């Protein structure tokens, strides 16, 4: 099962680890900025949306390799 996901993702363990680890931290940041934005709408407008779109684009680009 472990290898199956790596094969489906088309990544080595280290490539997968780097992307997933980075994405996790970036998504935590996106969540924090989204909470702050909910309280004060002029702070971090569209920040979490841009982060999620960027991660999705990176993921799709990696699938095409």
N, C-alpha and C positions, 0 to 999 in steps of 0.2 A: 504494500500500500504506500509506503514511504517513497519508494522509487517511482511508483506509478505517477504520482503528482509531479515529481520533477521531470519525468519524461513528457507528460502532458503539457507542462509549462515550457518545455524546451530549454531548461536551465540546469546547470550543475548545482550542487549543493551550495557552494560559496556564492554563486550568482543569485540564487534564490534567497539565501540568507541576507545578503546585502540589500536587495530590493525590499524584502519583507520587513526587515529591521528599520530601514530608512522610512518606508511607508508608514509603519506603526508610529514612529515619532512624529512624522509630519501630520498624520491624522489626529494625534493628540493635540498638536498645536492648532490644527483646524478647529477642533472641538472647543478649545479654550477661547480662540478668537470669536467663534460663533456665539458662545455664551456671553462674552463681553459685548459683542455687537447687539445681542438681544436686549441688553440693559441700556446701552448707549449706542443707538443706531449709527451715529456718525463715525464711530470707531470701527475699523476693519470692514468697510463695505465690500462685499463680494470676495473677501479673502478666502473663506472656506470653500466657496464655490470654485474659485480659480485653482485651489489646491487639489480638490477632488478631480476636476477636469484634467489637470496636469498629470496626476497619478494614473488616471484612466488612459490617457493618451500614451504615457510611457508603457503601460501594460500592454496595450494593443500593439504598439510599435514592436515590442519584444516578441509578441506572438508571431509577427510576420517575418521574423529573422529565420 
